[in-house]
Amino acid sequence: MVDADGREAVAAVWRIESARIVGALARYTGDFALAEDLAQEALAEALVTWPREGAPRNPGAWLLTVGRRRAIDMFRRRSALDEKYAVLAHDLGEGGALSGSVPADSGAGGADVLWEPDQIDDDMLALMFISCHPVLSREARLALTLRVVGGLTSDQIARAFLVPTATVQARITRAKKTLGAAQVPFEVPPPEERTERLHSVLNVVYLIFTEGSSASSGDDLIRLDLASEALRFARVLTRLVPDEPEVHGLLALLELTAARFPARIGPDGEPVLLEHQDRRRWDQSAIRRGRAALARAGQVGRGLGAYGLQAAIAQCHAVATSVEATNWERIVLIYEALGRLTPSPVVDLNRAVAVSMAIGSAAALAIVDELVAAGSLSNSHLLPSVRGELLTRLGRTDEARTELELAVRLCGNERERAVLNRKLADLG
């Protein structure tokens, strides 16, 4: 096998198995930060060994074995009688492989790995909870989740968020130190803490998808790598915590939003607004999956939560044959419910857009003007963009021009800025 093929094999396996490996190592060592380091060492060894000797028959088990061996070596150096070493050595056995579950050698071949499904689920869930722990900053949660749960490299995360690789590495290092200082155990939280902590996990997944679906900066409107990772996380969560309605609500929202991706970008790479999208290009399979997830959210809960309500709005768009045929009155009602559940200027701004379609631009402008008076979203291009559109429809061209010029200055995404500039040009 040539070097390039070997490295590609390592990368492919790592994306699939990395979370399981880190989770298993964290459970065996009791140290999340150490487990992530051990997994990275195993990855580095695979990058050297596989291109030369060929990929093993059980690559995930190979990586886990190497990680455990490194743990054994480290504990042995600390103390020959260290309690952790004794426990790990007992599991690993004299031959250096975990009896019955990992290959006996570190080269190609080896016995079949016997993953325990229940234990894997617990490890994966614990991994998500610890990566999204409330003691971490928002940026640290995003970076750590993508690194540990998603298997992305620091370079890939840096490219996704348009920051230096060193910044991402510093965030991950700081996050692991923070978790260690806070003595956060590697475990699924007890039931009384789980709901609160799950909200943090869902929020991180939502933020990753949001950045993927509408990039805040850069040249690309959509970053499919981030959006796809978020969808994968959401699908995993529905399997790990199937009785939580908001998990299904989030998956529904992501599926229904991603369904429109194929029609959101034109041949020239420019954004295509909703009213101009070819709905025949929407992904009908994703729409079906999203609607099924939304129905499941309604079945397991006592009413929809915030993500479920947003998914219900997305479903209104998904089933409509055109902008004119959309049930805007229902969307307004759902936004009102969402605003009562989770008050936010973004929710109010979106409600204003729906009101403009259901009732008229003048009624919508009154809502937007209240946001302006309150100083809401002062650093976002969204508010002046919507206000400029409403003023344009009302024939107040000079005021609209001022708002759109402000939106252009505040917008960080090149593609969205181009759309705003076109609206300015259309004003004459």
FENLINJO-V371026 format. One record per residue. N is the residue number from 1. SS is DSSP state (alpha for helix, beta for strand, coil for the rest). OMEGA is omega in radians with two decimals (999 if undefined). D_LAST is the distance of its C-alpha to the last C-alpha in Angstrom with 1 decimal. Layout:
BEGIN
n = <N N>
ss = <SS SS>
omega = <OMEGA OMEGA>
d_last = <D_LAST D_LAST>
END
This chain:
BEGIN
n = <1 2 3 4 5 6 7 8 9 10 11 12 13 14 15 16 17 18 19 20 21 22 23 24 25 26 27 28 29 30 31 32 33 34 35 36 37 38 39 40 41 42 43 44 45 46 47 48 49 50 51 52 53 54 55 56 57 58 59 60 61 62 63 64 65 66 67 68 69 70 71 72 73 74 75 76 77 78 79 80 81 82 83 84 85 86 87 88 89 90 91 92 93 94 95 96 97 98 99 100 101 102 103 104 105 106 107 108 109 110 111 112 113 114 115 116 117 118 119 120 121 122 123 124 125 126 127 128 129 130 131 132 133 134 135 136 137 138 139 140 141 142 143 144 145 146 147 148 149 150 151 152 153 154 155 156 157 158 159 160 161 162 163 164 165 166 167 168 169 170 171 172 173 174 175 176 177 178 179 180 181 182 183 184 185 186 187 188 189 190 191 192 193 194 195 196 197 198 199 200 201 202 203 204 205 206 207 208 209 210 211 212 213 214 215 216 217 218 219 220 221 222 223 224 225 226 227 228 229 230 231 232 233 234 235 236 237 238 239 240 241 242 243 244 245 246 247 248 249 250 251 252 253 254 255 256 257 258 259 260 261 262 263 264 265 266 267 268 269 270 271 272 273 274 275 276 277 278 279 280 281 282 283 284 285 286 287 288 289 290 291 292 293 294 295 296 297 298 299 300 301 302 303 304 305 306 307 308 309 310 311 312 313 314 315 316 317 318 319 320 321 322 323 324 325 326 327 328 329 330 331 332 333 334 335 336 337 338 339 340 341 342 343 344 345 346 347 348 349 350 351 352 353 354 355 356 357 358 359 360 361 362 363 364 365 366 367 368 369 370 371 372 373 374 375 376 377 378 379 380 381 382 383 384 385 386 387 388 389 390 391 392 393 394 395 396 397 398 399 400 401 402 403 404 405 406 407 408 409 410 411 412 413 414 415 416 417 418 419 420 421 422 423 424 425 426 427 428>
ss = <coil coil alpha alpha alpha alpha alpha alpha alpha alpha alpha alpha alpha alpha alpha alpha alpha alpha alpha alpha alpha alpha alpha alpha alpha alpha alpha alpha alpha coil coil alpha alpha alpha alpha alpha alpha alpha alpha alpha alpha alpha alpha alpha alpha alpha alpha alpha alpha alpha alpha alpha alpha coil coil coil coil coil alpha alpha alpha alpha alpha alpha alpha alpha alpha alpha alpha alpha alpha alpha alpha alpha alpha alpha alpha alpha coil coil coil coil alpha alpha alpha alpha alpha alpha alpha alpha alpha alpha coil coil coil coil coil coil coil coil coil coil coil coil coil coil coil coil coil coil coil coil coil coil coil coil alpha alpha alpha alpha alpha alpha alpha alpha alpha alpha alpha alpha alpha alpha alpha coil coil coil coil coil coil alpha alpha alpha alpha alpha alpha alpha alpha alpha alpha alpha alpha coil coil coil coil alpha alpha alpha alpha alpha alpha alpha alpha coil coil coil alpha alpha alpha alpha alpha alpha alpha alpha alpha alpha alpha alpha alpha alpha alpha alpha alpha coil coil coil coil coil coil coil coil coil alpha alpha alpha alpha alpha alpha alpha alpha alpha alpha alpha alpha alpha alpha alpha alpha alpha alpha alpha alpha alpha alpha alpha coil coil coil coil beta coil coil coil coil coil alpha alpha alpha alpha alpha alpha alpha alpha alpha alpha alpha alpha alpha alpha alpha alpha alpha coil coil coil coil alpha alpha alpha alpha alpha alpha alpha alpha alpha alpha alpha alpha alpha alpha coil coil alpha alpha alpha alpha beta coil coil coil coil coil beta coil coil alpha alpha alpha coil coil alpha alpha alpha coil coil alpha alpha alpha alpha alpha alpha alpha alpha alpha alpha alpha alpha alpha alpha alpha alpha alpha coil coil coil coil coil alpha alpha alpha alpha alpha alpha alpha alpha alpha alpha alpha alpha alpha alpha coil coil coil coil coil coil coil coil alpha alpha alpha alpha alpha alpha alpha alpha alpha alpha alpha alpha alpha alpha coil coil coil alpha alpha alpha alpha alpha alpha alpha alpha alpha alpha alpha alpha alpha alpha coil coil alpha alpha alpha alpha alpha alpha alpha alpha alpha alpha alpha alpha alpha alpha coil coil coil coil coil coil alpha alpha alpha alpha alpha alpha alpha alpha alpha alpha alpha alpha alpha coil coil coil alpha alpha alpha alpha alpha alpha alpha alpha alpha alpha alpha alpha alpha alpha coil coil beta alpha alpha alpha alpha alpha alpha alpha alpha alpha alpha alpha alpha alpha coil coil>
omega = <-3.10 -3.06 -3.11 3.13 -3.14 3.14 3.10 3.11 3.11 -3.11 -3.12 -3.14 -3.10 -3.14 -3.09 -2.94 -2.97 -3.11 3.11 -3.11 3.12 3.13 3.13 3.13 3.11 3.12 -3.09 -3.10 -3.08 -3.06 -3.08 -3.10 3.11 -3.13 3.14 3.10 3.13 3.11 3.10 3.09 3.09 3.09 3.14 3.12 3.11 -3.14 3.10 -2.97 -3.02 3.11 -3.10 -3.01 -3.09 -3.13 3.12 -3.13 3.14 -3.00 3.13 3.12 3.10 -3.13 3.14 3.12 3.14 3.11 3.12 3.11 3.09 3.09 3.11 -3.13 -3.10 3.14 3.10 3.13 3.14 -3.12 -3.12 -3.11 -3.11 -3.08 3.14 3.12 -3.13 3.14 -3.12 -3.13 3.10 3.12 -3.01 3.12 -3.07 -3.07 3.09 3.11 3.12 -3.04 3.01 -3.04 3.13 -3.09 -3.09 3.10 -3.11 3.11 3.12 3.13 3.13 -3.10 3.10 3.11 -3.14 3.08 3.07 -3.03 -3.12 -3.12 3.09 3.14 3.12 3.13 -3.12 -3.13 3.10 3.14 3.11 -3.13 -3.10 3.11 -3.11 -3.06 -3.11 3.13 -3.12 3.05 3.13 -3.11 3.14 3.12 3.14 -3.09 -3.09 3.12 -3.14 -3.13 -2.98 -3.11 -3.10 3.13 3.12 3.07 3.09 3.11 -3.13 3.12 -3.14 3.12 -3.11 -3.08 3.06 3.05 3.12 3.11 3.14 3.12 3.11 -3.14 3.12 3.13 -3.13 3.12 3.14 3.14 -3.13 3.09 3.12 3.12 3.12 -3.14 3.13 -3.13 3.12 -3.12 3.06 -3.11 2.98 -3.08 3.07 -3.05 -3.09 3.13 -2.92 -3.09 3.14 -3.13 3.12 3.10 3.11 3.12 -3.12 3.14 3.12 3.11 3.13 3.14 3.10 3.14 -3.13 3.12 3.11 -3.06 3.11 -3.05 -3.09 3.14 3.12 -3.05 -3.06 3.09 -3.09 3.03 -3.02 -3.13 3.13 -3.14 3.14 3.09 3.14 3.10 3.13 3.11 -3.11 3.12 3.10 -3.12 3.12 3.07 -3.08 3.14 -3.01 -3.08 3.12 -3.05 -3.09 3.05 3.10 3.09 3.12 3.12 3.12 3.14 -3.11 -3.13 -3.08 3.08 -3.14 3.14 -3.11 -3.09 -3.07 -3.09 -3.03 -3.11 3.13 -3.13 -3.13 3.14 -3.12 3.12 3.05 -3.11 -3.03 -3.08 -3.13 -3.07 3.04 -3.03 3.06 3.13 3.10 -3.09 -3.08 3.10 3.11 3.10 3.12 3.12 3.14 3.14 3.10 3.12 3.12 3.09 3.12 3.11 3.11 -3.10 -3.04 -3.11 3.08 -3.06 -3.07 3.03 -3.05 -3.13 3.11 3.10 3.08 3.10 3.10 3.06 3.12 3.11 3.09 3.11 -3.03 -3.06 -3.11 -3.14 3.14 3.07 -3.11 -3.10 -3.12 -3.14 -3.08 3.12 3.10 3.14 3.09 3.14 -3.14 3.10 3.09 3.09 3.13 3.12 3.09 -3.11 -3.13 -3.12 -3.10 3.07 3.10 3.10 3.13 3.12 3.10 3.08 3.13 3.11 3.12 3.11 3.14 -3.14 -3.08 -3.03 -3.13 -3.05 -3.11 3.11 3.13 -3.11 3.12 3.11 -3.13 3.14 3.06 3.10 3.11 -3.12 -3.14 -3.12 -3.11 3.04 -3.04 -3.13 -3.12 3.10 -3.02 -3.09 3.11 3.10 3.13 -3.13 3.10 3.12 -3.14 3.12 3.09 -3.13 -3.14 3.09 3.14 -2.93 -3.09 3.11 3.12 -3.14 3.13 -3.13 -3.12 3.07 3.07 3.13 3.11 -3.12 -3.08 -3.04 -3.12 -3.11 -3.06 -3.10 3.12 3.12 3.12 3.10 3.13 3.12 3.08 3.10 3.08 -3.13 -3.13 3.11 3.12 999>
d_last = <62.2 60.0 58.3 54.8 56.1 58.0 55.0 52.9 55.7 55.9 52.1 52.3 55.3 54.0 50.8 53.1 56.0 54.9 54.5 57.9 59.5 58.2 59.1 62.6 63.2 62.0 64.4 67.3 66.8 65.5 62.9 59.3 58.3 61.4 60.7 57.2 58.8 61.5 59.1 57.2 60.5 61.4 58.1 58.8 62.3 60.9 58.6 61.7 64.1 62.4 61.2 64.8 66.8 64.5 62.8 65.4 66.0 64.9 62.2 61.3 65.0 65.3 62.6 64.1 67.5 66.4 64.6 67.8 70.0 67.9 68.3 72.1 72.3 70.4 72.6 75.7 74.9 74.5 77.8 80.1 80.9 77.4 77.0 73.6 75.1 78.0 75.8 73.5 76.5 78.2 75.2 74.7 78.3 80.4 78.6 75.3 73.5 73.0 75.7 74.5 70.8 69.8 71.0 74.1 72.7 69.4 69.1 68.3 69.8 71.2 71.9 69.4 67.6 68.4 65.3 66.1 63.3 63.9 64.1 61.0 59.0 60.4 59.5 56.0 55.4 57.0 54.8 51.6 52.9 53.9 50.7 48.7 51.2 49.9 51.4 48.8 45.3 42.4 41.7 45.4 45.6 42.8 44.3 47.9 47.1 45.3 48.1 51.1 50.2 47.6 49.5 46.5 47.3 46.0 43.9 42.3 41.5 40.1 37.8 36.7 35.7 34.7 37.5 40.5 43.5 45.6 43.6 44.2 47.9 48.2 46.8 49.2 52.1 51.4 51.1 54.4 56.1 54.6 56.0 59.3 59.5 58.8 61.5 59.3 61.6 60.7 61.0 59.3 59.0 61.5 60.3 59.8 57.2 55.7 53.1 51.7 51.7 50.2 47.1 46.6 47.1 44.6 42.0 42.4 42.0 38.9 37.3 38.1 36.5 33.4 32.9 33.6 31.2 28.2 28.9 28.0 27.6 27.8 26.4 27.6 26.3 29.8 33.1 35.6 38.6 38.0 37.1 40.2 42.4 41.4 42.1 45.4 46.3 45.5 47.7 50.5 50.3 50.7 53.9 55.1 54.5 54.3 55.1 52.1 49.4 46.5 47.3 46.7 43.7 42.1 43.0 41.5 38.2 38.1 39.1 36.6 33.7 34.8 35.1 31.3 31.1 31.5 28.3 26.1 25.4 24.1 25.9 23.6 24.5 21.2 21.5 21.4 20.6 23.4 21.9 21.5 24.9 27.7 30.4 33.1 32.6 33.5 36.9 39.2 42.1 40.3 39.4 43.0 44.2 41.7 42.8 46.5 46.0 44.4 47.3 49.7 48.1 48.8 52.4 53.4 51.9 52.0 48.3 45.3 44.3 41.0 40.5 41.9 39.4 36.5 38.0 38.4 34.6 34.1 36.6 34.7 31.8 34.3 36.1 33.2 32.2 28.5 26.2 27.0 30.7 30.7 33.0 30.5 33.1 35.6 33.1 32.5 36.3 36.8 34.3 36.2 39.4 38.0 36.8 40.4 41.9 39.8 37.6 34.5 31.0 29.7 31.6 30.1 26.6 27.3 29.0 25.9 24.0 26.9 27.1 23.5 24.6 28.1 27.5 23.9 21.0 22.5 25.7 24.2 22.2 25.6 27.0 24.3 24.6 28.3 27.7 25.6 28.4 31.0 29.4 29.3 27.6 26.5 26.5 24.8 21.2 21.9 21.8 18.4 17.1 18.6 17.8 14.1 14.4 16.6 14.5 11.6 14.3 15.6 12.6 12.7 9.1 10.2 13.1 11.4 9.4 12.9 14.7 12.8 13.2 16.8 17.2 16.3 18.9 21.4 21.2 24.1 23.6 21.8 21.0 19.6 17.5 16.0 15.0 13.4 11.4 10.3 9.3 7.3 5.5 5.3 3.8 0.0>
END
